[in-house]
Amino acid sequence: MAGMPTSVASPPTLAIAEALHGKLVFVFGGSAGMGEAIARLAADNGARVAIAARSRDRLAAVSENLGAQSAGYHCLDMGDEAAVGAALRSHGSIDHIVVTAASLSFRPSDRLERAEIEAMLNSKFWGPLHVARVAKSVLSAQGSITLFSGVAAYRQTADTAVLGGLNLYLESFAAGLALDLAPRRVNVISPGITDTSLWSRQDEATRADFYARVAGDLPVRRIGSVADIAHAALAVMSNGFINGTVVNVDGGARIV
């Protein structure tokens, strides 16, 4: 869309660069979309970055692109507790964990296949729980976990009943987890409609029309970019006084 940011890269922000320089950031879902954007921006700000996802080829490509800032990659499914735990423990002490991994299906709840529901549970319920269960043994005392929910928690439709419920669960889970893991911090980023490969299943004309309709309803008059999400995630990671809260990066979708 015209006028919409397309690049993640930007000059390092001094406060963020100081907070992240030399830190180890582990991004689940770091091979594409929002996760990849966060991994790249964290590396640009001096962090060492490990990534995990299901596609080995994409992981290898992103890891190579991170260059000297890459701390390696792990091919795994978020529903596999042993794999999640092993990947985190292999790095010793981790400073920040980000969980963007998501397998989403948009259909009325009575039309969802069992496999689709299980995939959403693995990414939105079991995955974050698996991370939480090992967090105390791997996360530095001043570290953080950033989870991802989404605007479907607030803007319900017939196609997002299950997804919306899982998103809202994550926000409550994060608040409780912040108490369990104190002084480590736990927060949630809640994106609105963002230009990612999630929508590539639509043909180009349908996708363009969808983006235009969403943008027209938003006060900012555009949809989100992965750069918007990445900058918000790094701000949450680097600010040691943001804790147990939800940062909505949705262009004002909740207020219209």
N, C-alpha and C positions, 0 to 999 in steps of 0.2 A: 504494500500500500504506500502511496506517496506520503512522504513526510515521516514515515515510521522508521525508527532506528533499526539498522540491520547488522551493525558490527558490535561485538562484545568488547573488543579491545579499546582501551583508553589509557591515558597516562595514569600511573599509580597514584591513588589518593594517599597523601602523606600519613594520615592517622591510620588508615587501613593497612598500608604497606608496613608501617612500624609494628602494628599488632600482629601481622601475619608472617613477617619475614622469618624464614627458617622454621616455621611451624609445619607440622604434618597434618594435612587435610585429607580425609578419606571420603570419597563421593560415591555412594551407591547410585547407579543410574548414570555414571559419568561418561558413557560412550556416545551419548546423543542428546539433543535437545537442551533442556534446562540444566541437566547435570553436566553435560559437556561444557556449556557456557560457564558454569560455576567453576569447574576444574580449570579451564583456561584462564579465567580472571584471577583466581587464587594464585595460579602460577605466575601470572604477570605481576602480582603484588608480592612476590618473593616466597610464597609457600611451596613446600614440597607436596606433591599431590599423588595420592593413590586412587585408583578408580576400580569399580566393579560393575559388571553387568552380565548379560547372557550371551552377547555376541563377541566371540573372541577376535574376529577380524576388525570390528569397529574399535574394540578396546585397544588392540595393538596399534591401530592408526592414530588414535587420540594420544596414547601414551608416547608414541614416537614424536608427535607434534609438540608435546610438552617439553621435550628435550631434557636438559639437565635437571629440570624441576620435577620430572617424573619419578615417583617412588614405586612404580610398578603397577600391575593390574591383576585382577582376579576374575575369572569367568565363573559365574555362579548364579543361582536362582535365590531370590530373597526368601523363598519358602523353606529353604534348606538350612536349618539351624546350625548344624555342624559346619557347613561351608562358610556361613556368615561369621561364626565364632572363630574358625581357623584363619580366615582372611584378616580379621581385625587383630588377632593375637600375633600374627606373623610380623606385625610392625612394631611390637613392643608398646611404647607410649605414643598415643595419638592425641593431637590437640583439638581437632574439630572433626565431627562426623556429620555428613549431610546425606539425607535419604530422599532422593527424588524419584527413585525407581517406581514405576507405576504401570500396571497392565489394566487398561480401562475398556469397558464395553458400555455402549450407550443404547439401551433398549429397555422397554418396560420390564419390570421385575418378573412378570409371569412368562416372558419370552426369553429370558437369559438362560443359556445353557449352563449346566452344572460346572463345566470346565471353565467357563467365563467367570462365574462367581468365585471359584477356587482361585483363579488367577488374580482377581481383585483382592481377595482376602490375603493371598501371599504377599502382595506388594503393599497393601494399605493396613493390614492388621498384623499378620505373622512377621513380616520383615522388620518393621519397627520394633516389635516386641523382642525378636531375636537380638537385635542391636542393643536394646535396653538391658537384656539379661547378662550381657557380657561387658557392658559399658564401664562398670566400676573397676574392672581389672585392666582396662586398656586406656581409658580416657584420663588425661591429666587433670589435676585438681582444678585448674582454671580453664578447663576445656568446655566444649559445648556440643550439643546435638541439635541439628536443624532438620525438622521433618516437613513434609509437604502435604497440605490438604488441598483445598480448592474452592472456588466460588459456588460449586454445587452444594456445599454445606448450607448455603443461605438462599440460593436461587433455585428452588426445586422445580423439576419438570418430571413428567412421566417416564422419561428416558434415563433419569439419574437418581432414582430412589435409593438403590443400593450404594452407588458411589457417594451420594450426598450423605447418607448415614455413616459411611466409613470415614469420610472427611471430617464430619463433626466429632466422631469418636476420637480421631487423632488429636484434635484440639484439646479435648478433655484429658486424654492420655498424657499429652505433653505437659500439661499443668501439674498433674500428679507426679509425673516422672521427675520434674524439676525439684520436687521435694524429696523424692527417693534418692536422687543422685547429688544433692547439694554437697559442696558448693558449685559443682558443675552446672552449667546452664542448659535448659532445653526450651526451644522455641519452635514456632511453626510459621512457614511462609504459605500464604493462601493466594495463589495466582488466579487471575481471571482468564478469559480466553486469550491465548497466546499463540503466536505463529510458530508452531513446531510441527514435526513430522506426524504428530498424533492425527492431524487433519488431512494427511496426504492420501488417506483412503477415499476422500472425495475427489471427484474430477475437478480440474482447474476452475471451470466456470462456476460450479456449485460452491467450491471453497471461497472464491472471490465474492460471491453473493452473500455467503454466510458471514464472512469477515466484515463486509460493508454494512450488513444489517446490525451486527453486534456493535460496530464502531458508531453507527448512527444513534444508538441508544445510550452510549456512554458519555458522561460529561467531558471526557478528554478527546472524544471524537476519533479514537483509533483503538485498535486492539493492542495487546501487549507484545513485546519482543523478548527473546531470551536474554538480551542485555538488561532489560528492566528487572528481570527476575534475578539474574546473577548479581547485579549491584546491590539489590536488597539483601540477598543471602550473605554477601560479604560484610555488609553493614551490621547485620545481626551477629555474625561470627565474631567480628572485631570489637564490638561494643560490650564490655564486660558487665554492664548494668541492665542489659535487656535480658529478661528471664521470665519463663512461664507465660509467654504471651503469644499472640497471633499477629503477624504483620500482613495486612491485606494489600496485595499488589494487583489490583483489579480494575484500575481506571475509574473507580467509583461505582462498580456494578451493584454493590449492596444498597445503594441509596437511590436507585432509579427503579 
